[in-house]
Amino acid sequence: MGDKKLKSAFAGFLTGSVNGLFGGGGGMVAVPILKNMLGYDEKRSHAMAILVIAPVCAVSAAVYILSGSFRADVVIPAAVGSVAGGFLGAKLLGYLPGFIVNAIFIAVMLLAGLRMLF
């Protein structure tokens, strides 16, 4: 297996592990890995993270649903909002410069980390 394929497989393993363990957050790990470890630019890293996370989320969701951790009254409205937000975000990614995307990503990560601390 080539070096790039081995790194990609390791990146996928880390992303999937984080997503499965925490029920999400794999994209927060995937973006820096794709950018720093695999050398993709900012926009491509974000776009590829979504494509990598989609099947991981589907598998994680199936595990949580089968374990009984599913409430339709919460999940369905959140899913509708997530789809709408995902569409808007994907459209914006095509227009925003990479440094703005990076700044927004850093701000969201910092706010999430601070929220978890306090």
N, C-alpha and C positions, 0 to 999 in steps of 0.2 A: 504494500500500500504506500503510495507517495506521501511525501511530507504534508502537502496541502490537504489531501484526503484524510490523513490521520488527525491533523489539527481540526478539520471540519467535523470529524466524528467525535472528537473530544469536546469541541464546542457544543455540539448537539447533546451530548451526554450531560454536560454541566447545565445547559439550558433546561433540558427535560427534568433533571433532578430537582432543580430549584422550583420549577413550575409544579411538579408533582408534590414536593414537600410542603410548599406554602400555599398551594391552590392558586397560584398565579405568580407573576413577577419574573417569569422566564425571559420576557422581552427586555427587562431592565438589565439582565445579565447578557442576553444575546447581543445587544447593540454594542457595548464596549468590546466584547469578544470579537465580533465581526469587524469592528473598526481597528482595534489594536493588535489582536492576534492574527487575524486573517488579512488585514490591510485594505479593507473596503472603505470608500469615502462615506461621509456622514449620511447623506440621503440614501445611498444604496444599503447601508447598514440598517437603517430604520425600516426600509421597505422589505429587506430580506428577513429581518427579525419577525415581522408580521407573518410572512410566509412560513417561517420555521415554527412559530408559536401556534399557528392555527391547528395543525394536527395534534400537537402536544396538548393543547387545551381540550381538544375533542376527547383524547384518551383520558386526561385527568378528570374531565366532566363525567365521563362514563363511570369511572371508578367512584366518584363522589355520589352520583345518582344511584348506583347499585348498592352503596353503603347506607342509603337512606338520608343523605345530607342534602336534600333538594326540597325547596319550597317554591312552588309555582307562583305564588302571590308576590314573591320577591324577584325570582329569576326572570319571569317573562317581561315585566316592565324594565328591568335593568338590561335585558338583552336587546329590547327595542331601542333604548337610549344608546347602548353600546354600538349597535349597528349604525345608527344615525351619526354618532360621533366618529366612528371609524371611517365612514364614508367622507365626512367633512375633513377629518385629519389627513386622509390619503390624498384628497384633492389639494389641500394646503401644502402638503409635502412637495408637490410638483411646482409650486410657485415660490416658496420661501427659500432664501439662500441657506446653504449648509450651516453657516455659523449661527444663524437664528434658530434653526432646528436644534442644533447642539445646545444653545443657551436655554431654550425652553426645556429640553430634556434634562439638563443639569438642574434647573430650577425645580422641576417636578420631582426629581430624585431627592434633592435636598429637603423639599417640603415634606415628602413622604417619610424620610428619615427623621426629621424633627418631630413630625406627628407621632411617630412610633415611640420616640423618647419621652414625649410629654403628654 
